[in-house]
């Protein structure tokens, strides 16, 4: 994706994964939304789930995992911080085929650095928005189709696989947090990184989780009202009563 962004010449960028689809009128609608508002920097549209054959997925169990907004949300830049939980709850960082951006939010001097980003480029686009000063729109209009593959499930199945998986996420977040160093969102980025450090320590039986570390992380999560707080509360409860604590 970084290579594509470097070569792109347009003012508006839309992304499409090779196994996803756009609705026929998506590009027209996205262009119209951006052209009406110079302050708009990032749009996330709702999506329908499809299988590898292009058929709509109707399983409620799967659909509930991908919560979609039932109304549109326009969030000015100065209010993004207080709405981070809403953005993450409604998949605002998920599926690059549902993300469109104004190319000016990208700091092109950083692209070479992010070419080898070991994690998801979807998050990279959101982090670029966070230091851009531009607004965000989450629309309930379904403009893309997100392909879910059963055979493509790459979730870690063993503790060792999970540790490697978390290692990639940690490295990715460490890189991404450099984008936020001089913004009010830096603590948010650090909180997300601490969450994964914390989770890794809980998986590794040889590591120790300090009470101070847990409490600081938990306070950060509450402060940002992020989607991670329920997970952290659960991990906090386990850790406080585990033998891993020093």
Backbone as JSON, one array per atom type, in Angstrom:
{
  "sequence": "XXXXXXXXXXXXXXXXXXXXXXXXXXXXXXXXXXXXXXXXXXXXXXXXXXXXXXXXXXXXXXXXXXXXXXXXXXXXXXXXXXXXXXXXXXXXXXXXXXXXXXXXXXXXXXXXXXXXXXXXXXXXXXXXXXXXXXXXXXXXXXXXXXXXXXXXXXXXXXXXXXXXXXXXXXXXXXXXXXXXXXXXXXXXXXXXXXXXXXXXXXXXXXXXXXXXXXXXXXXXXXXXXXXXXXXXXXXXXXXXXXXXXX",
  "N": [[0.82, -1.2, 0.0], [1.95, 1.24, 0.76], [3.75, 1.72, -1.33], [1.94, 2.12, -3.41], [0.62, 4.45, -2.56], [2.72, 6.25, -2.71], [3.04, 6.48, -5.46], [0.63, 7.46, -6.29], [-1.31, 10.08, -7.75], [-3.62, 11.51, -7.4], [-6.02, 13.58, -5.56], [-7.79, 12.35, -3.86], [-7.84, 9.24, -2.29], [-8.75, 5.89, -2.66], [-8.98, 2.56, -1.47], [-8.57, -0.88, -2.34], [-8.8, -4.15, -1.46], [-7.61, -7.23, -2.87], [-9.49, -9.27, -2.8], [-11.88, -8.13, -2.16], [-14.81, -6.07, -2.88], [-16.13, -3.15, -4.58], [-19.15, -1.21, -4.36], [-21.02, -0.23, -7.25], [-21.42, 2.54, -7.37], [-19.68, 3.63, -5.56], [-17.2, 5.17, -5.8], [-18.08, 7.52, -7.0], [-19.81, 8.53, -5.01], [-18.06, 8.85, -2.83], [-16.26, 10.75, -3.82], [-17.99, 12.91, -4.1], [-18.65, 13.45, -1.41], [-16.17, 14.26, -0.34], [-15.67, 16.49, -1.96], [-17.49, 18.33, -1.11], [-16.6, 19.22, 1.32], [-13.83, 20.64, 2.56], [-12.5, 20.18, 4.9], [-12.69, 17.57, 5.51], [-10.99, 14.58, 5.99], [-10.91, 11.8, 6.11], [-12.76, 8.97, 5.37], [-14.85, 6.38, 6.43], [-16.7, 3.86, 5.16], [-19.67, 1.84, 5.59], [-19.89, -1.77, 5.3], [-20.77, -4.8, 3.52], [-20.69, -8.25, 4.35], [-19.11, -10.86, 2.61], [-18.66, -14.18, 1.25], [-15.98, -16.33, 0.03], [-16.93, -16.9, -2.47], [-18.37, -14.76, -3.21], [-20.89, -14.56, -2.19], [-23.48, -13.24, -0.06], [-22.95, -13.09, 3.43], [-24.9, -14.41, 5.92], [-24.96, -15.27, 8.49], [-25.71, -14.6, 11.79], [-23.97, -14.8, 13.9], [-21.45, -14.33, 12.82], [-21.84, -11.81, 11.65], [-22.28, -10.2, 13.89], [-19.75, -9.88, 14.85], [-18.72, -7.88, 13.37], [-19.53, -5.04, 13.83], [-21.68, -2.57, 12.65], [-22.32, 0.93, 12.09], [-25.54, 2.36, 12.82], [-26.25, 4.78, 12.0], [-24.93, 7.77, 10.46], [-21.75, 9.25, 11.37], [-20.26, 12.25, 11.84], [-17.2, 13.47, 12.68], [-15.51, 16.05, 13.99], [-12.05, 17.07, 13.91], [-11.07, 17.99, 16.42], [-12.67, 16.63, 18.17], [-12.2, 13.97, 17.9], [-10.62, 12.55, 19.73], [-12.26, 12.15, 21.99], [-14.06, 10.43, 20.92], [-12.92, 8.01, 20.31], [-13.51, 5.43, 21.2], [-16.03, 4.94, 20.08], [-15.35, 5.01, 17.38], [-13.63, 2.77, 17.13], [-15.35, 0.74, 18.01], [-17.22, 0.62, 15.97], [-15.86, -0.49, 13.85], [-14.16, 1.35, 12.61], [-11.49, 1.38, 11.93], [-11.06, -0.75, 10.39], [-10.69, -2.89, 7.53], [-9.45, -1.94, 4.69], [-10.64, -1.56, 2.25], [-12.88, -0.18, 2.8], [-12.09, 2.29, 3.46], [-11.4, 5.63, 2.7], [-9.36, 8.37, 1.79], [-8.2, 11.79, 2.03], [-5.5, 12.69, 0.15], [-3.69, 14.46, 1.2], [-3.42, 14.03, 3.92], [-1.42, 12.28, 4.3], [1.87, 11.99, 5.31], [4.3, 12.21, 3.24], [7.01, 12.02, 3.47], [7.43, 10.08, 5.3], [6.81, 7.67, 4.18], [8.67, 5.81, 3.09], [9.69, 4.75, 5.39], [7.55, 3.3, 6.33], [7.1, 1.31, 4.49], [7.83, -1.32, 5.04], [6.17, -2.0, 7.13], [5.19, -4.15, 9.68], [2.61, -4.77, 10.37], [-0.94, -4.12, 10.12], [-1.92, -2.09, 7.46], [-4.22, -0.61, 7.52], [-4.5, 0.59, 10.0], [-2.38, 2.33, 9.86], [-3.32, 4.3, 8.09], [-5.28, 5.5, 9.66], [-3.74, 6.51, 11.77], [-2.27, 8.38, 10.39], [-4.29, 10.21, 9.85], [-4.69, 11.15, 12.46], [-2.65, 12.93, 12.97], [-3.13, 14.91, 11.21], [-4.99, 16.97, 11.42], [-7.43, 17.05, 10.18], [-10.94, 16.19, 9.59], [-13.19, 13.4, 10.37], [-15.34, 11.0, 8.88], [-17.84, 8.65, 9.42], [-19.82, 6.7, 7.61], [-23.07, 5.26, 7.28], [-23.76, 4.17, 4.93], [-23.59, 1.44, 2.78], [-20.93, 0.69, 0.94], [-19.02, -1.01, 0.1], [-17.78, -4.43, -0.17], [-16.81, -6.85, 2.03], [-14.65, -9.47, 2.09], [-14.77, -12.56, 3.67], [-12.85, -15.27, 4.57], [-13.02, -18.62, 5.34], [-11.01, -20.53, 5.14], [-8.9, -18.92, 5.17], [-8.28, -18.13, 7.68], [-6.11, -16.76, 9.82], [-5.59, -16.65, 12.48], [-3.66, -16.99, 15.47], [-2.96, -20.23, 16.77], [-1.66, -21.5, 18.79], [0.17, -20.94, 21.89], [2.84, -20.16, 21.27], [2.62, -19.31, 18.61], [0.92, -17.18, 19.07], [2.55, -15.46, 20.55], [4.45, -14.73, 18.61], [2.75, -13.47, 16.81], [1.8, -11.33, 18.36], [4.22, -10.06, 18.71], [4.69, -9.01, 16.14], [2.62, -7.17, 15.98], [3.3, -5.44, 18.07], [5.74, -4.37, 17.13], [4.79, -3.04, 14.89], [3.08, -1.12, 16.07], [4.93, 0.32, 17.55], [6.34, 1.54, 15.5], [4.27, 3.02, 14.29], [3.56, 4.76, 16.33], [5.41, 6.76, 16.22], [4.39, 8.58, 14.5], [2.65, 9.96, 16.06], [3.98, 11.38, 17.97], [4.17, 14.16, 18.51], [1.59, 14.94, 19.04], [-1.71, 15.18, 20.53], [-2.56, 12.64, 20.69], [-0.64, 10.84, 21.32], [-0.43, 9.49, 23.78], [-2.58, 7.8, 23.57], [-1.7, 6.08, 21.53], [0.45, 4.91, 22.88], [-0.92, 3.63, 24.91], [-2.28, 1.62, 23.49], [-0.1, 0.13, 22.65], [0.9, -0.73, 25.13], [-1.15, -2.37, 25.92], [-0.8, -4.65, 24.27], [1.75, -5.44, 25.02], [1.23, -6.13, 27.59], [-0.63, -8.23, 27.21], [1.04, -10.09, 25.99], [2.78, -10.66, 28.1], [1.09, -11.98, 29.82], [0.63, -14.32, 28.46], [3.13, -15.46, 28.33], [4.52, -17.55, 30.53], [6.82, -17.19, 32.0], [7.2, -14.54, 32.41], [6.73, -11.46, 34.28], [4.14, -9.5, 35.57], [3.74, -6.3, 36.67], [1.91, -4.75, 39.34], [1.73, -1.98, 39.29], [2.17, -1.41, 36.58], [-0.12, -2.58, 35.47], [-2.18, -1.04, 36.6], [-1.63, 1.57, 35.68], [-1.93, 1.19, 32.94], [-4.62, 0.46, 32.84], [-5.88, 2.8, 33.75], [-5.2, 4.53, 31.67], [-6.66, 3.37, 29.6], [-9.32, 3.73, 30.42], [-9.36, 6.51, 30.4], [-9.18, 7.13, 27.68], [-11.4, 5.9, 26.8], [-11.43, 3.62, 25.21], [-11.92, 0.74, 23.05], [-10.67, -1.34, 24.21], [-11.01, -1.62, 26.92], [-12.65, -3.45, 28.3], [-11.43, -5.9, 27.81], [-8.99, -5.43, 29.05], [-9.79, -5.1, 31.69], [-10.57, -7.68, 32.27], [-8.12, -9.06, 31.93], [-6.71, -7.76, 33.92], [-7.99, -8.62, 36.23], [-7.4, -11.39, 36.16], [-4.59, -11.31, 36.26], [-3.99, -10.12, 38.73], [-4.58, -12.11, 40.44], [-2.93, -14.13, 39.76], [-0.05, -16.33, 39.68], [1.99, -15.12, 38.44], [2.49, -12.57, 39.21], [4.89, -10.46, 40.76]],
  "CA": [[0.0, 0.0, 0.0], [2.84, 2.41, 0.83], [4.25, 1.97, -2.69], [0.84, 2.67, -4.19], [0.4, 5.83, -2.13], [3.83, 7.06, -3.23], [2.86, 6.69, -6.89], [-0.68, 8.06, -6.56], [-1.27, 11.5, -8.09], [-4.9, 12.14, -7.13], [-6.26, 14.21, -4.26], [-8.57, 11.42, -3.06], [-7.36, 7.87, -2.45], [-9.59, 4.78, -2.21], [-8.18, 1.34, -1.46], [-9.37, -2.08, -2.6], [-8.11, -5.43, -1.33], [-7.83, -8.01, -4.1], [-10.64, -10.17, -2.68], [-13.06, -7.35, -1.81], [-15.51, -5.43, -4.01], [-16.81, -1.87, -4.39], [-20.43, -1.0, -5.04], [-20.79, 0.48, -8.51], [-21.44, 4.0, -7.23], [-18.86, 4.06, -4.41], [-16.24, 6.23, -6.11], [-18.84, 8.75, -7.24], [-20.32, 9.02, -3.73], [-16.92, 9.29, -2.02], [-15.76, 12.0, -4.4], [-18.97, 13.96, -3.78], [-18.52, 13.78, 0.01], [-14.94, 15.03, -0.15], [-15.72, 17.76, -2.68], [-18.37, 19.24, -0.37], [-16.03, 19.61, 2.62], [-12.37, 20.66, 2.5], [-11.95, 19.78, 6.19], [-12.84, 16.12, 5.64], [-9.75, 13.91, 5.61], [-10.96, 10.33, 6.22], [-14.11, 8.4, 5.35], [-15.01, 4.93, 6.54], [-18.06, 3.47, 4.83], [-20.1, 0.52, 6.04], [-19.65, -2.82, 4.31], [-21.45, -6.09, 3.64], [-19.77, -9.39, 4.4], [-19.32, -11.88, 1.58], [-17.73, -15.3, 1.35], [-15.0, -16.38, -1.06], [-17.65, -17.02, -3.74], [-19.09, -13.51, -3.45], [-22.24, -14.63, -1.64], [-23.67, -12.53, 1.19], [-22.9, -13.88, 4.66], [-26.11, -14.11, 6.69], [-24.82, -15.79, 9.85], [-25.72, -13.54, 12.8], [-22.78, -14.97, 14.73], [-20.34, -13.65, 12.13], [-22.19, -10.4, 11.45], [-22.13, -9.48, 15.16], [-18.34, -9.58, 15.06], [-18.37, -6.71, 12.56], [-20.6, -4.11, 14.16], [-21.77, -1.43, 11.73], [-23.14, 2.02, 12.65], [-26.89, 2.46, 12.27], [-26.39, 6.14, 11.49], [-23.63, 8.34, 10.14], [-21.09, 10.06, 12.39], [-19.24, 13.2, 11.39], [-16.43, 13.78, 13.89], [-14.46, 17.05, 13.78], [-10.74, 16.64, 14.42], [-10.89, 18.29, 17.84], [-13.51, 15.74, 18.97], [-11.84, 12.58, 17.63], [-10.07, 11.94, 20.94], [-13.33, 11.71, 22.88], [-14.9, 9.45, 20.23], [-12.1, 6.88, 19.88], [-14.21, 4.17, 21.47], [-17.08, 4.79, 19.06], [-14.69, 4.72, 16.1], [-13.16, 1.39, 17.14], [-16.5, -0.15, 18.15], [-17.9, 0.51, 14.68], [-14.93, -0.96, 12.81], [-13.66, 2.5, 11.87], [-10.11, 1.17, 11.52], [-11.02, -2.08, 9.79], [-10.98, -3.11, 6.12], [-8.98, -0.81, 3.88], [-11.57, -1.36, 1.13], [-13.94, 0.71, 3.27], [-11.44, 3.54, 3.87], [-11.0, 6.59, 1.66], [-8.68, 9.48, 2.45], [-7.64, 12.89, 1.26], [-4.08, 12.33, 0.08], [-2.88, 15.43, 1.95], [-3.19, 13.62, 5.31], [-0.24, 11.43, 4.31], [3.2, 12.61, 5.35], [5.01, 11.39, 2.25], [8.4, 11.83, 3.9], [7.49, 8.91, 6.18], [6.36, 6.46, 3.49], [9.76, 4.84, 2.98], [9.81, 4.13, 6.71], [6.42, 2.4, 6.56], [6.99, 0.3, 3.44], [7.97, -2.65, 5.64], [5.37, -2.07, 8.34], [4.85, -5.56, 9.86], [1.22, -4.94, 10.76], [-2.02, -3.76, 9.22], [-1.83, -0.73, 6.92], [-5.45, 0.11, 7.84], [-4.2, 1.42, 11.17], [-1.48, 3.38, 9.39], [-4.13, 5.37, 7.52], [-5.94, 6.21, 10.76], [-2.72, 7.26, 12.5], [-1.96, 9.55, 9.57], [-5.35, 11.18, 10.11], [-4.59, 11.71, 13.8], [-1.73, 14.07, 13.03], [-3.4, 15.74, 10.03], [-5.85, 18.1, 11.73], [-8.66, 16.98, 9.39], [-12.07, 15.53, 10.22], [-13.48, 12.0, 10.04], [-16.74, 10.66, 8.65], [-18.24, 7.24, 9.35], [-21.13, 6.67, 6.98], [-23.77, 3.97, 7.35], [-23.98, 3.69, 3.56], [-22.79, 0.27, 2.42], [-20.31, 1.0, -0.35], [-18.03, -2.04, -0.25], [-18.06, -5.8, 0.26], [-15.63, -7.36, 2.74], [-14.61, -10.92, 1.9], [-14.33, -13.35, 4.82], [-12.48, -16.61, 4.11], [-12.82, -19.59, 6.41], [-9.72, -21.19, 4.99], [-7.85, -17.92, 5.33], [-8.18, -17.72, 9.08], [-4.7, -16.79, 10.23], [-5.45, -16.41, 13.91], [-2.74, -17.91, 16.13], [-3.64, -21.37, 17.38], [-0.86, -21.97, 19.92], [0.82, -19.82, 22.6], [4.04, -19.69, 20.57], [2.15, -18.54, 17.46], [0.37, -15.94, 19.59], [3.67, -14.59, 20.93], [4.99, -14.18, 17.36], [1.72, -12.57, 16.29], [1.84, -10.12, 19.18], [5.49, -9.4, 18.41], [4.52, -8.22, 14.92], [1.75, -6.03, 16.31], [4.09, -4.51, 18.89], [6.69, -3.67, 16.26], [3.99, -2.15, 14.06], [2.63, 0.0, 16.88], [6.1, 1.13, 17.89], [6.6, 2.36, 14.32], [3.17, 3.94, 14.08], [3.52, 5.78, 17.38], [6.29, 7.87, 15.84], [3.54, 9.57, 13.83], [1.84, 10.67, 17.05], [4.85, 11.89, 19.04], [3.92, 15.57, 18.81], [0.15, 15.18, 19.01], [-2.43, 14.83, 21.75], [-2.93, 11.23, 20.61], [0.52, 9.98, 21.6], [-0.74, 8.62, 24.92], [-3.48, 6.77, 23.04], [-0.85, 5.1, 20.85], [1.21, 4.19, 23.9], [-1.86, 2.75, 25.6], [-2.5, 0.45, 22.65], [1.12, -0.67, 22.71], [0.98, -1.36, 26.46], [-2.14, -3.45, 25.93], [-0.22, -5.84, 23.66], [2.85, -5.87, 25.89], [0.53, -6.73, 28.72], [-1.19, -9.51, 26.78], [2.18, -10.98, 25.77], [3.28, -11.07, 29.4], [0.14, -12.93, 30.4], [0.78, -15.58, 27.75], [4.44, -16.0, 28.68], [4.49, -17.95, 31.94], [8.05, -16.81, 32.68], [7.26, -13.09, 32.6], [6.06, -10.94, 35.46], [3.36, -8.29, 35.33], [3.7, -5.52, 37.91], [0.63, -4.13, 39.65], [1.81, -0.59, 38.84], [2.0, -1.42, 35.13], [-1.52, -2.88, 35.19], [-3.03, 0.07, 37.0], [-1.38, 2.68, 34.77], [-2.55, 0.84, 31.66], [-6.07, 0.48, 33.02], [-6.27, 4.21, 33.83], [-5.09, 5.06, 30.3], [-7.76, 2.84, 28.79], [-10.53, 4.43, 30.84], [-9.22, 7.91, 29.97], [-9.44, 7.24, 26.25], [-12.67, 5.21, 26.52], [-11.17, 2.8, 24.03], [-12.62, -0.53, 23.0], [-9.86, -2.34, 24.87], [-11.08, -1.58, 28.37], [-13.24, -4.67, 28.85], [-10.37, -6.92, 27.77], [-7.99, -5.12, 30.06], [-10.37, -5.38, 33.0], [-10.5, -9.13, 32.43], [-6.72, -9.41, 32.14], [-6.31, -7.22, 35.21], [-8.52, -9.52, 37.25], [-6.61, -12.62, 36.12], [-3.21, -11.06, 36.65], [-3.9, -9.82, 40.15], [-4.72, -13.34, 41.2], [-2.08, -15.15, 39.16], [1.26, -16.51, 40.3], [2.98, -14.38, 37.67], [2.77, -11.28, 39.82], [6.02, -10.49, 41.69]],
  "C": [[0.86, 1.27, 0.0], [3.39, 2.76, -0.55], [3.17, 2.62, -3.55], [0.57, 4.13, -3.85], [1.48, 6.75, -2.69], [3.62, 7.41, -4.7], [1.58, 7.43, -7.23], [-0.56, 9.57, -6.79], [-2.56, 12.24, -7.71], [-5.0, 12.74, -5.74], [-7.02, 13.29, -3.31], [-8.1, 10.0, -3.35], [-8.36, 6.89, -1.86], [-8.77, 3.5, -2.36], [-9.09, 0.13, -1.65], [-8.5, -3.32, -2.47], [-8.5, -6.32, -2.5], [-9.02, -8.95, -4.01], [-11.91, -9.45, -2.23], [-13.66, -6.71, -3.06], [-16.03, -4.06, -3.6], [-18.22, -1.96, -4.95], [-20.17, -0.11, -6.25], [-20.68, 1.99, -8.34], [-20.54, 4.5, -6.1], [-17.97, 5.25, -4.74], [-16.94, 7.57, -6.33], [-19.31, 9.37, -5.92], [-19.19, 9.55, -2.85], [-16.39, 10.63, -2.52], [-16.69, 13.16, -4.06], [-18.84, 14.4, -2.33], [-17.28, 14.63, 0.27], [-15.04, 16.41, -0.79], [-16.58, 18.79, -1.96], [-17.72, 19.81, 0.89], [-14.5, 19.51, 2.58], [-11.73, 20.19, 3.81], [-12.01, 18.27, 6.41], [-11.59, 15.42, 5.13], [-9.85, 12.4, 5.5], [-12.42, 9.91, 6.23], [-14.02, 6.89, 5.53], [-16.46, 4.6, 6.25], [-18.39, 2.11, 5.4], [-19.9, -0.49, 4.92], [-20.54, -4.02, 4.56], [-20.4, -7.18, 3.64], [-20.13, -10.39, 3.32], [-18.32, -13.01, 1.8], [-16.81, -15.3, 0.12], [-15.64, -16.52, -2.44], [-18.43, -15.75, -4.08], [-20.51, -13.51, -2.94], [-22.33, -13.88, -0.32], [-23.63, -13.49, 2.37], [-24.07, -13.46, 5.53], [-26.03, -14.6, 8.12], [-24.75, -14.65, 10.86], [-24.47, -13.6, 13.68], [-21.58, -14.24, 14.13], [-20.62, -12.16, 12.01], [-21.98, -9.59, 12.73], [-20.67, -9.14, 15.46], [-17.91, -8.31, 14.34], [-19.49, -5.68, 12.69], [-20.55, -2.88, 13.25], [-22.64, -0.33, 12.35], [-24.52, 2.05, 12.01], [-27.22, 3.89, 11.84], [-24.99, 6.69, 11.21], [-23.07, 9.17, 11.29], [-20.05, 10.95, 11.72], [-18.51, 13.69, 12.63], [-15.35, 14.8, 13.55], [-13.16, 16.61, 14.45], [-10.61, 16.84, 15.92], [-11.74, 17.4, 18.75], [-13.16, 14.26, 18.76], [-11.4, 11.87, 18.9], [-11.18, 11.39, 21.84], [-14.22, 10.63, 22.24], [-14.1, 8.23, 19.77], [-12.8, 5.54, 20.1], [-15.28, 3.91, 20.43], [-16.46, 4.38, 17.72], [-14.23, 3.27, 16.04], [-14.31, 0.4, 17.24], [-17.19, -0.4, 16.82], [-16.94, 0.22, 13.53], [-14.34, 0.18, 11.99], [-12.22, 2.38, 11.4], [-9.95, -0.09, 10.69], [-11.37, -2.05, 8.31], [-10.63, -1.9, 5.27], [-9.88, -0.55, 2.68], [-12.75, -0.46, 1.51], [-13.39, 2.07, 3.69], [-11.07, 4.36, 2.64], [-10.4, 7.8, 2.36], [-8.38, 10.62, 1.47], [-6.12, 12.7, 1.28], [-3.19, 13.26, 0.9], [-2.65, 15.02, 3.4], [-1.92, 12.78, 5.43], [1.03, 12.28, 4.35], [4.1, 11.76, 4.45], [6.48, 11.18, 2.6], [8.55, 10.59, 4.76], [7.21, 7.6, 5.45], [7.44, 5.41, 3.36], [9.92, 4.06, 4.28], [8.73, 3.06, 6.91], [6.24, 1.34, 5.48], [7.01, -1.11, 4.03], [7.24, -2.76, 6.97], [4.88, -3.51, 8.53], [3.39, -5.8, 10.22], [0.25, -4.47, 9.69], [-1.9, -2.31, 8.76], [-3.11, 0.06, 7.18], [-5.2, 1.07, 8.99], [-3.27, 2.57, 10.8], [-2.27, 4.57, 8.86], [-4.8, 6.18, 8.62], [-4.93, 7.04, 11.55], [-2.29, 8.5, 11.7], [-3.02, 10.63, 9.77], [-5.14, 11.89, 11.44], [-3.57, 12.84, 13.91], [-1.97, 15.06, 11.88], [-4.19, 17.01, 10.35], [-7.16, 18.1, 10.97], [-9.7, 16.08, 10.06], [-12.29, 14.12, 9.68], [-14.98, 11.83, 9.85], [-16.9, 9.15, 8.62], [-19.66, 7.22, 8.8], [-21.75, 5.28, 7.08], [-24.04, 3.4, 5.97], [-23.03, 2.54, 3.25], [-22.24, 0.48, 1.01], [-19.26, -0.02, -0.76], [-18.44, -3.38, 0.33], [-16.76, -6.4, 0.79], [-15.66, -8.88, 2.69], [-14.01, -11.62, 3.12], [-14.06, -14.78, 4.35], [-12.27, -17.54, 5.3], [-11.43, -20.2, 6.34], [-8.56, -20.22, 5.21], [-7.68, -17.43, 6.75], [-6.76, -17.88, 9.58], [-4.52, -16.53, 11.71], [-4.51, -17.43, 14.54], [-3.49, -19.02, 16.86], [-2.89, -21.93, 18.58], [-0.25, -20.77, 20.62], [2.04, -19.28, 21.86], [3.67, -18.87, 19.33], [1.6, -17.19, 17.91], [1.48, -14.95, 19.96], [4.28, -13.95, 19.68], [4.03, -13.15, 16.76], [1.74, -11.23, 17.04], [3.12, -9.34, 18.93], [5.4, -8.52, 17.17], [3.67, -6.98, 15.19], [2.51, -4.99, 17.11], [5.05, -3.7, 18.03], [5.95, -2.66, 15.39], [3.57, -0.91, 14.84], [3.78, 0.91, 17.29], [6.45, 2.06, 16.72], [5.53, 3.43, 14.15], [3.16, 5.07, 15.11], [4.45, 6.96, 17.1], [5.5, 8.97, 15.13], [2.82, 10.47, 14.84], [2.66, 11.41, 18.1], [4.54, 13.33, 19.43], [2.44, 15.93, 18.75], [-0.46, 14.79, 20.35], [-2.8, 13.35, 21.78], [-1.78, 10.29, 20.98], [0.24, 9.01, 22.75], [-1.68, 7.49, 24.51], [-2.67, 5.67, 22.36], [-0.05, 4.27, 21.83], [0.32, 3.22, 24.67], [-2.11, 1.48, 24.8], [-1.29, -0.47, 22.67], [1.22, -1.4, 24.04], [-0.01, -2.51, 26.57], [-1.54, -4.75, 25.38], [0.99, -6.35, 24.43], [2.29, -6.66, 27.06], [0.0, -8.12, 28.36], [-0.08, -10.54, 26.56], [2.71, -11.51, 27.09], [2.37, -12.1, 30.06], [0.26, -14.3, 29.74], [2.08, -16.27, 28.14], [4.49, -16.29, 30.17], [5.72, -17.49, 32.71], [8.11, -15.31, 32.98], [6.49, -12.68, 33.84], [5.36, -9.63, 35.11], [3.26, -7.52, 36.64], [2.33, -4.89, 38.09], [0.61, -2.69, 39.14], [1.56, -0.5, 37.34], [0.53, -1.64, 34.77], [-2.4, -1.68, 35.48], [-2.87, 1.27, 36.06], [-2.06, 2.43, 33.43], [-4.06, 0.95, 31.75], [-6.6, 1.91, 33.07], [-6.22, 4.84, 32.44], [-6.28, 4.63, 29.46], [-9.06, 3.55, 29.13], [-10.52, 5.87, 30.32], [-9.6, 8.07, 28.5], [-10.73, 6.54, 25.84], [-12.55, 4.32, 25.29], [-11.86, 1.45, 24.15], [-11.88, -1.63, 23.76], [-10.19, -2.49, 26.36], [-11.71, -2.84, 28.98], [-12.22, -5.81, 28.88], [-9.36, -6.67, 28.88], [-8.52, -5.38, 31.47], [-10.31, -6.88, 33.29], [-9.08, -9.58, 32.73], [-6.23, -8.93, 33.5], [-6.75, -8.15, 36.33], [-7.7, -10.8, 37.32], [-5.22, -12.39, 36.69], [-3.06, -10.82, 38.15], [-3.99, -11.07, 41.01], [-3.89, -14.48, 40.62], [-0.76, -15.23, 39.88], [2.34, -15.74, 39.57], [3.35, -13.05, 38.31], [3.92, -11.39, 40.8], [5.58, -10.13, 43.1]]
}
